[in-house]
Amino acid sequence: MALDALSADSLGGLTSTTAAARPRLPQPTGGTADPARKAAEDFESVFIATMLNSMSSGLEAEAPFGGGNAEQTWRGLENEEVAKQIAATGGVGLADAIYSQLIEIQQGASR
């Protein structure tokens, strides 16, 4: 399954059920992405990856892969990619809170 095809259902419910009900802040329009929004989503992605790495640290390797250093490396990379997808599709709400704070700080600094 391609990572782009991940959905809340295929993630086994890892995304928050309230993410759909939570109002999203306006996304930038046009060709350029808002750097504050990207920074907030990147931070949330790192946070989620850290949680996923902690959750999977005690898992034992099973056939056909059998463990080893390579499996630990790939598991970490997989967790990072899953975390990016979770953050990009609403995440756990951390990006919205950080984005709001960044905008407030920027508006305060411009006065």
DSSP file (Angstrom, degrees, kcal/mol; ACC not computed):
  #  RESIDUE AA STRUCTURE BP1 BP2  ACC     N-H-->O    O-->H-N    N-H-->O    O-->H-N    TCO  KAPPA ALPHA  PHI   PSI    X-CA   Y-CA   Z-CA
    1    1 A M              0   0    0      0, 0.0     2,-0.1     0, 0.0     5,-0.1   0.000 360.0 360.0 360.0 130.6    0.0    0.0    0.0
    2    2 A A    >   -     0   0    0      1,-0.1     3,-1.2     3,-0.0     4,-0.1  -0.421 360.0-126.5 -71.4 146.1    1.4    3.4   -1.0
    3    3 A L  G >  S+     0   0    0      1,-0.3     3,-1.6     2,-0.2    -1,-0.1   0.826 109.2  62.0 -64.2 -31.1    1.9    5.9    1.8
    4    4 A D  G 3  S+     0   0    0      1,-0.3    -1,-0.3    81,-0.0    -2,-0.0   0.755  98.2  58.9 -64.9 -22.4   -0.2    8.4   -0.1
    5    5 A A  G <  S+     0   0    0     -3,-1.2    -1,-0.3     2,-0.0    -2,-0.2   0.396  77.5 123.9 -89.5   4.0   -3.1    6.1    0.1
    6    6 A L    <   +     0   0    0     -3,-1.6     2,-0.3    -4,-0.1    -3,-0.0  -0.380  35.2 174.7 -66.2 140.5   -3.2    6.0    3.9
    7    7 A S     >  -     0   0    0     -2,-0.1     4,-1.4     1,-0.0     6,-0.2  -0.829  49.2 -94.6-134.4 175.5   -6.4    7.0    5.5
    8    8 A A  T  4>S+     0   0    0     -2,-0.3     5,-2.1     1,-0.2     6,-0.4   0.871 125.7  52.4 -60.5 -35.8   -7.7    7.0    9.1
    9    9 A D  T >45S+     0   0    0      1,-0.2     3,-1.5     3,-0.2    -1,-0.2   0.921 108.9  47.5 -67.1 -43.3   -9.2    3.6    8.5
   10   10 A S  T 345S+     0   0    0      1,-0.3    -1,-0.2    -5,-0.1    -2,-0.2   0.698 104.9  61.6 -73.6 -17.0   -6.0    2.0    7.2
   11   11 A L  T ><5S-     0   0    0     -4,-1.4     3,-0.6    -3,-0.1    -1,-0.3   0.363 115.1-115.3 -87.4   6.2   -4.1    3.5   10.2
   12   12 A G  T < 5 -     0   0    0     -3,-1.5    -3,-0.2     1,-0.2    -2,-0.1   0.817  69.9 -54.6  67.8  30.3   -6.3    1.5   12.5
   13   13 A G  T 3 <S+     0   0    0     -5,-2.1    -1,-0.2    -6,-0.2    -4,-0.1   0.707  93.3 141.6  79.0  19.5   -7.9    4.5   14.1
   14   14 A L    <   +     0   0    0     -3,-0.6     2,-0.2    -6,-0.4    -2,-0.1   0.767  52.2  80.7 -66.8 -24.0   -4.6    6.2   15.1
   15   15 A T  S    S-     0   0    0     -7,-0.3    77,-0.1     1,-0.1     2,-0.1  -0.515  98.0 -93.9 -82.3 154.2   -6.0    9.6   14.1
   16   16 A S    >   -     0   0    0     75,-0.9     3,-1.1    -2,-0.2     4,-0.4  -0.389  21.6-140.6 -66.8 137.8   -8.2   11.4   16.6
   17   17 A T  T 3  S+     0   0    0      1,-0.3     3,-0.4     2,-0.1     4,-0.4   0.730 104.1  56.0 -71.3 -20.0  -11.9   10.9   16.1
   18   18 A T  T 3> S+     0   0    0      1,-0.2     4,-1.9     2,-0.1    -1,-0.3   0.507  81.2  90.1 -87.8  -3.7  -12.5   14.5   16.9
   19   19 A A  T <4 S+     0   0    0     -3,-1.1    -1,-0.2     1,-0.2    -2,-0.1   0.878  87.4  49.5 -60.5 -37.6  -10.1   15.7   14.1
   20   20 A A  T  4 S+     0   0    0     -3,-0.4    -1,-0.2    -4,-0.4    -2,-0.1   0.860 114.0  45.3 -69.6 -34.1  -12.9   15.8   11.6
   21   21 A A  T  4 S+     0   0    0     -4,-0.4    -2,-0.2    -3,-0.1    -1,-0.2   0.729  93.2  94.6 -80.4 -22.6  -15.1   17.8   14.0
   22   22 A R  S  < S-     0   0    0     -4,-1.9     2,-0.2     1,-0.1    71,-0.0  -0.536  84.3-116.9 -73.4 128.8  -12.3   20.2   15.0
   23   23 A P        -     0   0    0      0, 0.0     2,-0.3     0, 0.0    -1,-0.1  -0.465  27.3-137.7 -68.0 134.0  -12.3   23.3   12.9
   24   24 A R        -     0   0    0     -2,-0.2     3,-0.1    -4,-0.1    -4,-0.0  -0.696  18.2-114.1 -89.7 143.0   -9.2   23.7   10.8
   25   25 A L        -     0   0    0     -2,-0.3    -1,-0.1     1,-0.1    71,-0.0  -0.410  51.7 -78.9 -68.8 153.0   -7.5   27.0   10.5
   26   26 A P        -     0   0    0      0, 0.0    -1,-0.1     0, 0.0     3,-0.0  -0.268  45.8-134.4 -59.0 136.0   -7.6   28.5    7.0
   27   27 A Q        -     0   0    0     -3,-0.1     6,-0.0     1,-0.1     2,-0.0  -0.645  29.4 -98.9 -87.2 148.1   -5.1   27.0    4.6
   28   28 A P        -     0   0    0      0, 0.0     2,-0.3     0, 0.0    -1,-0.1  -0.346  36.5-144.0 -65.9 147.2   -3.0   29.3    2.5
   29   29 A T        +     0   0    0      4,-0.1     3,-0.3    -3,-0.0     2,-0.2  -0.731  56.5  38.3-107.5 162.0   -4.2   29.8   -1.1
   30   30 A G  S    S-     0   0    0     -2,-0.3     0, 0.0     1,-0.2     0, 0.0  -0.525 105.6 -50.0  97.0-167.2   -2.1   30.2   -4.2
   31   31 A G  S    S+     0   0    0     -2,-0.2     2,-0.4     2,-0.1    -1,-0.2   0.645 110.4  73.6 -85.7 -16.1    1.2   28.6   -5.1
   32   32 A T  S    S-     0   0    0     -3,-0.3     2,-0.2     1,-0.0     0, 0.0  -0.835  73.1-133.9-107.3 137.6    3.2   29.2   -1.9
   33   33 A A        -     0   0    0     -2,-0.4    -2,-0.1     1,-0.1    -4,-0.1  -0.551  29.6-104.7 -83.2 149.8    2.7   27.4    1.4
   34   34 A D     >  -     0   0    0     -2,-0.2     4,-2.3     1,-0.2     5,-0.2  -0.634  24.0-149.8 -73.8 119.4    2.5   29.2    4.6
   35   35 A P  H  > S+     0   0    0      0, 0.0     4,-2.4     0, 0.0     5,-0.2   0.836  96.1  54.8 -63.0 -31.6    5.9   28.7    6.4
   36   36 A A  H  > S+     0   0    0      2,-0.2     4,-2.1     1,-0.2     5,-0.1   0.908 109.1  47.2 -67.6 -40.8    4.2   28.9    9.8
   37   37 A R  H  > S+     0   0    0      2,-0.2     4,-2.5     1,-0.2     5,-0.2   0.916 113.0  49.2 -65.1 -43.1    1.7   26.2    8.9
   38   38 A K  H  X S+     0   0    0     -4,-2.3     4,-2.7     1,-0.2    -2,-0.2   0.916 111.0  49.6 -62.8 -43.3    4.5   24.0    7.6
   39   39 A A  H  X S+     0   0    0     -4,-2.4     4,-2.3     2,-0.2    -1,-0.2   0.904 111.6  49.3 -62.6 -40.9    6.6   24.5   10.7
   40   40 A A  H  X S+     0   0    0     -4,-2.1     4,-2.3     2,-0.2    -2,-0.2   0.919 113.5  45.3 -65.4 -43.7    3.6   23.6   12.9
   41   41 A E  H  X S+     0   0    0     -4,-2.5     4,-2.3     2,-0.2    -2,-0.2   0.873 111.8  52.6 -68.7 -36.3    2.8   20.5   11.0
   42   42 A D  H  X S+     0   0    0     -4,-2.7     4,-2.1     2,-0.2    -2,-0.2   0.913 109.9  48.8 -63.7 -41.8    6.5   19.5   10.9
   43   43 A F  H  X S+     0   0    0     -4,-2.3     4,-2.3     1,-0.2    -2,-0.2   0.930 111.7  48.7 -63.3 -44.7    6.7   19.9   14.7
   44   44 A E  H  X S+     0   0    0     -4,-2.3     4,-2.7     1,-0.2    -1,-0.2   0.888 109.4  54.0 -62.0 -38.2    3.5   17.8   15.1
   45   45 A S  H  X S+     0   0    0     -4,-2.3     4,-2.6     2,-0.2    -1,-0.2   0.908 108.8  47.8 -62.1 -43.2    5.0   15.1   12.8
   46   46 A V  H  X S+     0   0    0     -4,-2.1     4,-2.2     2,-0.2    -1,-0.2   0.912 112.1  50.4 -64.3 -42.0    8.1   14.9   14.9
   47   47 A F  H  X S+     0   0    0     -4,-2.3     4,-1.9     2,-0.2    -2,-0.2   0.933 112.7  45.6 -60.5 -47.5    6.0   14.6   18.1
   48   48 A I  H  X S+     0   0    0     -4,-2.7     4,-2.8     1,-0.2    -2,-0.2   0.898 111.0  53.2 -65.5 -40.4    3.9   11.8   16.6
   49   49 A A  H  X S+     0   0    0     -4,-2.6     4,-2.7     1,-0.2    -1,-0.2   0.894 107.4  52.0 -61.6 -39.0    6.9   10.0   15.3
   50   50 A T  H  X S+     0   0    0     -4,-2.2     4,-2.0     2,-0.2    -1,-0.2   0.912 110.9  47.5 -62.8 -42.2    8.4   10.1   18.8
   51   51 A M  H  X S+     0   0    0     -4,-1.9     4,-2.5     2,-0.2    -2,-0.2   0.928 112.7  48.4 -64.2 -44.4    5.2    8.6   20.2
   52   52 A L  H  X S+     0   0    0     -4,-2.8     4,-2.1     1,-0.2    -2,-0.2   0.892 110.3  51.5 -64.3 -39.0    5.1    5.9   17.5
   53   53 A N  H  X S+     0   0    0     -4,-2.7     4,-0.7     2,-0.2    -1,-0.2   0.900 111.1  48.0 -63.9 -39.8    8.8    5.0   18.1
   54   54 A S  H >< S+     0   0    0     -4,-2.0     3,-0.5     1,-0.2     4,-0.4   0.904 111.8  50.3 -65.2 -40.8    8.1    4.7   21.9
   55   55 A M  H 3< S+     0   0    0     -4,-2.5     3,-0.4     1,-0.2    -2,-0.2   0.861 116.1  40.7 -66.0 -35.2    5.1    2.5   21.2
   56   56 A S  H >< S+     0   0    0     -4,-2.1     3,-1.1     1,-0.2    -1,-0.2   0.466  89.0  91.8 -94.4  -0.6    7.0    0.2   18.8
   57   57 A S  T << S+     0   0    0     -4,-0.7    -1,-0.2    -3,-0.5    -2,-0.1   0.817  89.5  45.0 -65.6 -29.7   10.2    0.0   20.9
   58   58 A G  T 3  S+     0   0    0     -4,-0.4    -1,-0.3    -3,-0.4     2,-0.2   0.410  85.5 117.2 -94.8   3.0    9.1   -3.1   22.8
   59   59 A L    <   -     0   0    0     -3,-1.1     2,-0.3     1,-0.1    -3,-0.0  -0.492  60.5-133.5 -74.3 137.7    7.7   -5.0   19.8
   60   60 A E        -     0   0    0     -2,-0.2     2,-0.2     1,-0.1     7,-0.1  -0.672  23.4-112.3 -87.5 144.5    9.4   -8.3   19.0
   61   61 A A        -     0   0    0     -2,-0.3     2,-0.3     5,-0.1    -1,-0.1  -0.554  35.7-167.1 -77.3 139.6   10.3   -9.0   15.4
   62   62 A E    >>  -     0   0    0     -2,-0.2     4,-1.8     1,-0.1     3,-0.9  -0.786  28.6 -44.3-121.6 167.0    8.3  -11.8   13.7
   63   63 A A  T 34 S+     0   0    0      1,-0.3    -1,-0.1    -2,-0.3     0, 0.0  -0.330 110.0  33.8 -60.2 148.6    8.7  -13.8   10.5
   64   64 A P  T 34 S+     0   0    0      0, 0.0    -1,-0.3     0, 0.0    -3,-0.0  -0.999 129.4  34.2 -90.9  -7.2    9.4  -13.1    7.6
   65   65 A F  T <4 S-     0   0    0     -3,-0.9    -2,-0.2     1,-0.1     6,-0.1   0.898  79.1-162.6 -82.9 -39.7   11.7  -10.3    8.6
   66   66 A G     <  -     0   0    0     -4,-1.8    -3,-0.1    -6,-0.1     2,-0.1   0.493  36.6 -98.7  77.9   4.6   13.1  -11.7   11.8
   67   67 A G        +     0   0    0     -5,-0.3     4,-0.3     1,-0.1     3,-0.2  -0.449  59.4 137.3  90.6-157.6   14.6   -8.5   13.4
   68   68 A G  S  > S-     0   0    0      1,-0.2     4,-1.6     2,-0.1     5,-0.1  -0.361  74.0 -56.4  98.6 178.0   18.1   -7.2   13.4
   69   69 A N  H  > S+     0   0    0      1,-0.2     4,-2.2     2,-0.2    -1,-0.2   0.869 130.9  57.7 -64.2 -38.0   19.5   -3.7   13.0
   70   70 A A  H  > S+     0   0    0      1,-0.2     4,-2.8     2,-0.2     5,-0.2   0.901 104.6  51.2 -62.6 -40.2   17.9   -3.2    9.6
   71   71 A E  H  > S+     0   0    0     -4,-0.3     4,-2.7     1,-0.2    -1,-0.2   0.915 108.7  50.9 -64.7 -40.9   14.4   -3.8   10.9
   72   72 A Q  H  X S+     0   0    0     -4,-1.6     4,-1.8     2,-0.2    -1,-0.2   0.906 112.1  48.2 -61.4 -40.5   15.0   -1.3   13.7
   73   73 A T  H  X S+     0   0    0     -4,-2.2     4,-1.9     2,-0.2    -2,-0.2   0.949 114.5  44.1 -63.9 -49.6   16.1    1.3   11.1
   74   74 A W  H  X S+     0   0    0     -4,-2.8     4,-2.7     1,-0.2    -2,-0.2   0.851 109.5  56.5 -67.4 -34.2   13.2    0.6    8.8
   75   75 A R  H  X S+     0   0    0     -4,-2.7     4,-2.5    -5,-0.2    -1,-0.2   0.915 107.8  48.9 -63.1 -41.5   10.7    0.7   11.6
   76   76 A G  H  X S+     0   0    0     -4,-1.8     4,-1.9     2,-0.2    -2,-0.2   0.903 112.3  47.8 -63.5 -41.7   11.9    4.1   12.6
   77   77 A L  H  X S+     0   0    0     -4,-1.9     4,-2.1     2,-0.2    -2,-0.2   0.895 111.6  50.5 -66.0 -40.1   11.6    5.4    9.0
   78   78 A E  H  X S+     0   0    0     -4,-2.7     4,-2.7     1,-0.2     5,-0.2   0.923 108.8  51.8 -63.2 -43.5    8.2    3.9    8.7
   79   79 A N  H  X S+     0   0    0     -4,-2.5     4,-2.3     1,-0.2    -1,-0.2   0.887 108.5  51.8 -60.3 -39.1    7.1    5.6   11.9
   80   80 A E  H  X S+     0   0    0     -4,-1.9     4,-2.0     2,-0.2    -1,-0.2   0.918 111.7  45.9 -63.6 -43.5    8.3    8.9   10.6
   81   81 A E  H  X S+     0   0    0     -4,-2.1     4,-2.0     2,-0.2    -2,-0.2   0.900 112.8  49.1 -68.2 -40.9    6.4    8.5    7.3
   82   82 A V  H  X S+     0   0    0     -4,-2.7     4,-2.5     1,-0.2    -1,-0.2   0.907 110.3  52.6 -63.3 -40.4    3.2    7.4    9.1
   83   83 A A  H  X S+     0   0    0     -4,-2.3     4,-2.6    -5,-0.2    -2,-0.2   0.888 106.9  52.2 -62.7 -39.7    3.6   10.4   11.5
   84   84 A K  H  X S+     0   0    0     -4,-2.0     4,-2.3     2,-0.2    -1,-0.2   0.918 111.0  47.6 -61.6 -42.9    3.9   12.8    8.5
   85   85 A Q  H  X S+     0   0    0     -4,-2.0     4,-1.3     2,-0.2     6,-0.2   0.912 111.8  49.5 -65.0 -42.6    0.6   11.4    7.1
   86   86 A I  H  <>S+     0   0    0     -4,-2.5     5,-2.8     1,-0.2     3,-0.4   0.936 113.6  46.0 -62.0 -46.1   -1.2   11.7   10.4
   87   87 A A  H ><5S+     0   0    0     -4,-2.6     3,-1.1     1,-0.2    -1,-0.2   0.879 111.6  52.1 -64.3 -38.2    0.0   15.3   10.8
   88   88 A A  H 3<5S+     0   0    0     -4,-2.3    -1,-0.2     1,-0.2    -2,-0.2   0.728 109.4  50.5 -72.0 -21.4   -1.0   16.2    7.2
   89   89 A T  T 3<5S-     0   0    0     -4,-1.3    -1,-0.2    -3,-0.4    -2,-0.2   0.062 139.1 -66.9-107.0  24.9   -4.5   14.7    7.7
   90   90 A G  T X 5 -     0   0    0     -3,-1.1     3,-0.9    -5,-0.0    -3,-0.2   0.047  67.1-162.2 118.6 -26.5   -5.4   16.5   10.8
   91   91 A G  T 3 < -     0   0    0     -5,-2.8   -75,-0.9    -6,-0.2    -4,-0.1  -0.068  52.9 -48.4  53.9-144.5   -3.1   15.0   13.4
   92   92 A V  T 3  S-     0   0    0    -77,-0.1    -1,-0.2   -74,-0.0    -5,-0.1   0.236  83.1 -94.8-110.8   9.0   -3.8   15.2   17.0
   93   93 A G  S <> S+     0   0    0     -3,-0.9     4,-1.6    -6,-0.1     5,-0.1   0.363  96.3 113.2  96.3  -5.1   -4.5   19.0   17.1
   94   94 A L  H  > S+     0   0    0      1,-0.2     4,-2.5     2,-0.2     5,-0.2   0.894  73.3  54.5 -68.1 -40.5   -1.0   20.1   18.0
   95   95 A A  H  > S+     0   0    0      1,-0.2     4,-2.9     2,-0.2    -1,-0.2   0.890 106.8  51.6 -62.7 -40.0   -0.3   21.8   14.7
   96   96 A D  H  > S+     0   0    0      2,-0.2     4,-2.3    -6,-0.2    -1,-0.2   0.918 111.5  46.8 -62.9 -43.1   -3.4   23.9   14.9
   97   97 A A  H  X S+     0   0    0     -4,-1.6     4,-2.0     2,-0.2    -2,-0.2   0.915 115.2  45.6 -65.7 -43.0   -2.5   25.1   18.4
   98   98 A I  H  X S+     0   0    0     -4,-2.5     4,-2.7     2,-0.2    -2,-0.2   0.918 111.9  52.1 -66.3 -43.1    1.2   25.8   17.4
   99   99 A Y  H  X S+     0   0    0     -4,-2.9     4,-2.5    -5,-0.2     5,-0.2   0.920 108.6  51.0 -59.5 -44.8    0.0   27.6   14.3
  100  100 A S  H  X S+     0   0    0     -4,-2.3     4,-2.3     1,-0.2    -1,-0.2   0.920 111.8  47.2 -58.6 -44.6   -2.3   29.8   16.2
  101  101 A Q  H  X S+     0   0    0     -4,-2.0     4,-2.5     2,-0.2    -2,-0.2   0.902 110.6  51.6 -65.5 -41.4    0.4   30.8   18.7
  102  102 A L  H  X S+     0   0    0     -4,-2.7     4,-2.5     2,-0.2    -1,-0.2   0.910 110.8  48.4 -61.6 -42.1    2.9   31.5   15.8
  103  103 A I  H  X S+     0   0    0     -4,-2.5     4,-2.6     2,-0.2     5,-0.2   0.915 111.4  50.0 -65.2 -42.6    0.4   33.8   14.1
  104  104 A E  H  X S+     0   0    0     -4,-2.3     4,-2.2     2,-0.2    -2,-0.2   0.907 111.9  48.3 -61.7 -41.4   -0.3   35.6   17.4
  105  105 A I  H  X S+     0   0    0     -4,-2.5     4,-2.0     2,-0.2    -2,-0.2   0.921 112.4  48.4 -64.6 -43.8    3.4   36.1   18.0
  106  106 A Q  H  X S+     0   0    0     -4,-2.5     4,-1.4     1,-0.2    -2,-0.2   0.901 112.3  48.3 -63.9 -41.2    3.9   37.4   14.4
  107  107 A Q  H  < S+     0   0    0     -4,-2.6     4,-0.4     1,-0.2    -1,-0.2   0.880 112.0  49.9 -67.4 -37.1    1.0   39.8   14.8
  108  108 A G  H >< S+     0   0    0     -4,-2.2     3,-0.7    -5,-0.2    -1,-0.2   0.860 110.1  50.6 -67.8 -34.8    2.3   41.0   18.1
  109  109 A A  H 3< S+     0   0    0     -4,-2.0    -1,-0.2     1,-0.2    -2,-0.2   0.766 105.5  56.7 -74.6 -25.4    5.8   41.6   16.7
  110  110 A S  T 3<        0   0    0     -4,-1.4    -1,-0.2     1,-0.2    -2,-0.2   0.534 360.0 360.0 -85.1  -4.8    4.4   43.6   13.7
  111  111 A R    <         0   0    0     -3,-0.7    -1,-0.2    -4,-0.4    -2,-0.1   0.460 360.0 360.0 -84.7 360.0    2.7   46.1   15.9
